[in-house]
Amino acid sequence: MDVHGKRWNREEVGKEFEIVFAPYAKKNAEYMIEETLVDTSDVLVAVVLWKNAILASMERVWMHRMSVVLVREGVREDEEWVILLAQVTPVQNPHA
């Protein structure tokens, strides 16, 4: 789910990955892991606060809180991590 509340299915994210994640790949975008809820060898659940990940349509909202669930693809430790779920919420007050 993106910052606008749009749910993206797997097919859409695959086709439009750059659109969904581009604001977080910008040079001035910074992140801080606020909380790690689960951290095992095959699952990671974390809350990340993004600063300066500005979307053109939301210029006043310069901070986003992203909840993310990552899982290891396969059973070997050298397997890649994949995003199982990501939800983004605009943060109006940085202390919220």
MIDOSE-1310 file (N, C-alpha, C; in nm, 2 decimals, decimal comma, always signed):
residues 96
mdvh	+0,09/-0,12/+0,00/+0,00/+0,00/+0,00/+0,09/+0,12/+0,00; +0,07/+0,21/-0,09/+0,15/+0,33/-0,10/+0,10/+0,44/-0,01; +0,17/+0,56/-0,02/+0,14/+0,67/+0,07/+0,00/+0,73/+0,04; -0,05/+0,70/-0,08/-0,18/+0,76/-0,12/-0,29/+0,66/-0,08
gkrw	-0,26/+0,54/-0,02/-0,36/+0,45/+0,01/-0,39/+0,35/-0,10; -0,32/+0,35/-0,21/-0,35/+0,26/-0,32/-0,28/+0,13/-0,29; -0,36/+0,02/-0,30/-0,31/-0,11/-0,29/-0,25/-0,16/-0,42; -0,13/-0,21/-0,42/-0,07/-0,26/-0,54/-0,06/-0,41/-0,53
nree	-0,10/-0,48/-0,64/-0,08/-0,63/-0,63/+0,05/-0,66/-0,69; +0,09/-0,78/-0,68/+0,23/-0,83/-0,72/+0,26/-0,79/-0,86; +0,16/-0,81/-0,95/+0,18/-0,78/-1,09/+0,21/-0,63/-1,11; +0,13/-0,55/-1,05/+0,15/-0,40/-1,06/+0,28/-0,36/-1,01
vgke	+0,32/-0,41/-0,89/+0,45/-0,37/-0,84/+0,56/-0,41/-0,93; +0,55/-0,53/-0,99/+0,65/-0,58/-1,08/+0,67/-0,49/-1,20; +0,55/-0,44/-1,25/+0,56/-0,36/-1,37/+0,59/-0,21/-1,34; +0,56/-0,16/-1,22/+0,57/-0,02/-1,19/+0,66/+0,00/-1,06
feiv	+0,76/-0,09/-1,04/+0,85/-0,09/-0,93/+0,91/+0,05/-0,91; +0,96/+0,11/-1,01/+1,02/+0,24/-1,01/+0,93/+0,35/-0,95; +0,80/+0,35/-1,00/+0,71/+0,45/-0,95/+0,68/+0,43/-0,80; +0,66/+0,31/-0,76/+0,63/+0,28/-0,61/+0,75/+0,32/-0,52
fapy	+0,87/+0,29/-0,56/+0,99/+0,30/-0,47/+1,08/+0,42/-0,51; +1,06/+0,49/-0,62/+1,14/+0,60/-0,66/+1,17/+0,71/-0,55; +1,06/+0,75/-0,48/+1,09/+0,86/-0,38/+1,19/+0,81/-0,27; +1,21/+0,68/-0,25/+1,29/+0,64/-0,15/+1,44/+0,61/-0,20
akkn	+1,46/+0,62/-0,33/+1,59/+0,60/-0,39/+1,66/+0,74/-0,42; +1,59/+0,85/-0,39/+1,65/+0,98/-0,42/+1,77/+1,01/-0,33; +1,86/+1,09/-0,39/+1,99/+1,12/-0,31/+1,97/+1,17/-0,17; +1,87/+1,26/-0,16/+1,85/+1,33/-0,03/+1,76/+1,25/+0,06
aeym	+1,70/+1,14/+0,02/+1,62/+1,06/+0,11/+1,70/+0,99/+0,21; +1,65/+1,00/+0,34/+1,72/+0,94/+0,45/+1,62/+0,85/+0,52; +1,67/+0,74/+0,58/+1,59/+0,66/+0,66/+1,64/+0,62/+0,80; +1,55/+0,59/+0,89/+1,59/+0,54/+1,02/+1,50/+0,43/+1,06
ieet	+1,56/+0,32/+1,10/+1,47/+0,21/+1,15/+1,42/+0,24/+1,29; +1,29/+0,27/+1,30/+1,23/+0,31/+1,42/+1,22/+0,19/+1,52; +1,18/+0,08/+1,46/+1,15/-0,04/+1,54/+1,16/-0,16/+1,46; +1,22/-0,27/+1,52/+1,23/-0,40/+1,46/+1,14/-0,49/+1,54
lvdt	+1,03/-0,54/+1,48/+0,93/-0,62/+1,55/+0,97/-0,77/+1,55; +1,02/-0,81/+1,44/+1,07/-0,95/+1,42/+1,20/-0,95/+1,34; +1,30/-1,03/+1,39/+1,43/-1,04/+1,32/+1,48/-1,18/+1,34; +1,44/-1,27/+1,25/+1,49/-1,40/+1,26/+1,57/-1,43/+1,13
sdvl	+1,62/-1,55/+1,11/+1,70/-1,58/+1,00/+1,62/-1,59/+0,87; +1,49/-1,59/+0,88/+1,41/-1,59/+0,75/+1,29/-1,49/+0,75; +1,27/-1,41/+0,85/+1,17/-1,31/+0,85/+1,22/-1,18/+0,92; +1,19/-1,06/+0,86/+1,22/-0,93/+0,92/+1,10/-0,85/+0,91
vavv	+1,05/-0,80/+1,02/+0,94/-0,70/+1,02/+0,99/-0,58/+1,09; +0,98/-0,46/+1,02/+1,04/-0,34/+1,08/+0,95/-0,22/+1,04; +0,97/-0,11/+1,12/+0,91/+0,01/+1,09/+1,02/+0,11/+1,06; +1,01/+0,17/+0,94/+1,12/+0,26/+0,89/+1,06/+0,40/+0,87
lwkn	+1,13/+0,50/+0,93/+1,09/+0,64/+0,91/+1,18/+0,70/+0,79; +1,11/+0,75/+0,69/+1,18/+0,81/+0,58/+1,17/+0,96/+0,58; +1,28/+1,03/+0,56/+1,28/+1,17/+0,56/+1,32/+1,22/+0,42; +1,26/+1,32/+0,36/+1,29/+1,38/+0,23/+1,25/+1,29/+0,12
aila	+1,17/+1,19/+0,14/+1,12/+1,11/+0,03/+0,99/+1,17/-0,02; +1,01/+1,29/-0,09/+0,90/+1,37/-0,13/+0,83/+1,32/-0,26; +0,70/+1,32/-0,25/+0,63/+1,28/-0,37/+0,58/+1,42/-0,43; +0,58/+1,43/-0,56/+0,54/+1,55/-0,63/+0,40/+1,60/-0,58
smer	+0,31/+1,51/-0,56/+0,17/+1,54/-0,53/+0,15/+1,57/-0,38; +0,25/+1,54/-0,30/+0,24/+1,56/-0,15/+0,36/+1,64/-0,10; +0,39/+1,75/-0,15/+0,50/+1,83/-0,12/+0,51/+1,87/+0,03; +0,40/+1,88/+0,10/+0,40/+1,92/+0,24/+0,43/+1,80/+0,33
vwmh	+0,42/+1,68/+0,28/+0,45/+1,56/+0,36/+0,58/+1,51/+0,32; +0,68/+1,55/+0,40/+0,82/+1,51/+0,37/+0,87/+1,40/+0,45; +0,79/+1,34/+0,54/+0,82/+1,22/+0,62/+0,72/+1,11/+0,60; +0,77/+0,99/+0,58/+0,68/+0,88/+0,56/+0,72/+0,77/+0,66
rmsv	+0,62/+0,70/+0,71/+0,65/+0,58/+0,80/+0,62/+0,46/+0,71; +0,71/+0,37/+0,70/+0,69/+0,25/+0,62/+0,70/+0,13/+0,71; +0,60/+0,05/+0,71/+0,60/-0,08/+0,77/+0,63/-0,18/+0,66; +0,73/-0,27/+0,69/+0,78/-0,36/+0,59/+0,80/-0,50/+0,65
vlvr	+0,76/-0,60/+0,57/+0,78/-0,74/+0,60/+0,87/-0,80/+0,49; +0,98/-0,85/+0,53/+1,07/-0,92/+0,43/+1,09/-1,06/+0,47; +1,09/-1,15/+0,37/+1,11/-1,29/+0,40/+1,22/-1,34/+0,31; +1,29/-1,44/+0,35/+1,40/-1,50/+0,28/+1,34/-1,59/+0,17
egvr	+1,38/-1,58/+0,05/+1,33/-1,66/-0,06/+1,41/-1,79/-0,07; +1,35/-1,90/-0,03/+1,42/-2,03/-0,02/+1,46/-2,06/+0,12; +1,54/-2,16/+0,14/+1,57/-2,21/+0,27/+1,72/-2,19/+0,30; +1,80/-2,17/+0,20/+1,95/-2,15/+0,22/+1,97/-2,01/+0,27
edee	+2,07/-1,99/+0,35/+2,11/-1,85/+0,40/+2,15/-1,76/+0,30; +2,20/-1,81/+0,18/+2,25/-1,71/+0,08/+2,13/-1,67/-0,02; +2,01/-1,72/+0,01/+1,90/-1,68/-0,08/+1,86/-1,53/-0,06; +1,80/-1,47/-0,16/+1,77/-1,33/-0,15/+1,65/-1,30/-0,06
wvil	+1,64/-1,18/-0,01/+1,52/-1,14/+0,07/+1,43/-1,08/-0,03; +1,30/-1,10/-0,01/+1,19/-1,04/-0,09/+1,09/-0,96/+0,00; +1,03/-0,86/-0,06/+0,93/-0,79/+0,01/+0,80/-0,86/+0,01; +0,75/-0,90/+0,13/+0,62/-0,96/+0,14/+0,51/-0,86/+0,15
laqv	+0,54/-0,75/+0,23/+0,44/-0,65/+0,25/+0,51/-0,52/+0,28; +0,46/-0,41/+0,22/+0,51/-0,28/+0,26/+0,39/-0,18/+0,26; +0,38/-0,11/+0,37/+0,27/-0,01/+0,38/+0,33/+0,12/+0,42; +0,29/+0,23/+0,35/+0,35/+0,36/+0,37/+0,24/+0,46/+0,42
tpvq	+0,27/+0,53/+0,53/+0,18/+0,63/+0,58/+0,25/+0,77/+0,59; +0,19/+0,87/+0,54/+0,25/+1,00/+0,55/+0,25/+1,05/+0,70; +0,36/+1,11/+0,74/+0,37/+1,16/+0,88/+0,37/+1,31/+0,87; +0,26/+1,37/+0,93/+0,25/+1,51/+0,93/+0,33/+1,58/+1,04
npha	+0,34/+1,51/+1,16/+0,42/+1,56/+1,27/+0,53/+1,46/+1,29; +0,66/+1,50/+1,28/+0,77/+1,41/+1,30/+0,78/+1,34/+1,43; +0,71/+1,39/+1,53/+0,71/+1,33/+1,67/+0,59/+1,24/+1,68; +0,51/+1,21/+1,58/+0,40/+1,13/+1,59/+0,44/+0,98/+1,59
